[in-house]
Amino acid sequence: MESLPENWASAHIIDASKWDIARQCGSIENTPTYNELELLHTVFNSLGWPSSPSFPYLSSQQCGMDEGTGAQDCSITLINKPGLVTCFQ
């Protein structure tokens, strides 16, 4: 089976202080909840997703998940840490 290339970028930013996850995914309903990210966390590596403690995956609640530990962090901001977003289709 041939694998298809994937493009990854930091979460879309609406202004200097807020992520616009809904714009990036087309709708907030297309973004994972933190519980869904917890389920996906166990397969991040096997999916080939980029992994770095410096770039947490953001949930629809705009809390981040540290890929190394699976811990939730709702104190992240644009100033102290960029984030990645995955979208459901």
N, C-alpha and C positions, 0 to 999 in steps of 0.2 A: 504494500500500500504506500503510495507516494504521499508525503506530508506536504501540506500547503503552508506557505510562509505566513507569518502573523506579524502585524505591526503593533507596536506598543508605544504609548506616550503617557506623559503625566496627565492627571485629570484636568479637564478644561476649567479655566478660571474665568469667572464672570467679572471680577474686579480685583483689586489688590488684596482683598481680604476674604474672599469666599469662593469655594468650588462650585461649579455648575454641572453637577453630575447628570442631572436630567437632560441638559442640552447635549452632553456627550453621548448619552445612550438613547436619545430620542424621547424619553419619558422616564419619570422616576420609577414607574412600574417595571421598567426594563433593567433596573439596578438591583443587585442582590441585597437582601437584609443581612444583618450580622449573623443570624443563625444559618443562613444559606452559605455565607463565607466560611463559617465553621465547618460545615459539611465538605465544602470544596478544599479546605486547607489540607486535608489528608492526601489529596491527589495533585496539589500544585506542581510538585516536581515531575510526576509522571506525565502531566499535561504539557510540560515544557514551558510553563509560565515563567516569566522573569521573577527572580527572587532576590530580595535585598531587604535587610532590616531598615535601610534608609528610605525605602519607598513602600509604605504599607498599602494594602488594598483597602479601598474605601467602601463602606456600606451605604445603603440608601439613607441611613441616619447620619452619615458623614463621620462615622467613627472609623478608625483604622484598625486593620488586623496586622500585627507583626507576624511575618511569615515564619520567622525562626521559632517563636514560642506559641503562636496562635492566640496570643493575648489581645484583648480589645483595648484601644486607646482612644478615648473621646476628647482628649485634650490637645490633639494635634491641630496645628493651624498652618496656613500657607507660609507664615513667617518662619516656623521652625522645622517643617517637614513637608515635602511634596508627597503626593499619593498617586496610586494607580487605580484605575477603574476597569472592571470587566462588566460587560453588558449582556443581558439575556436577549435572545431573539426568538 
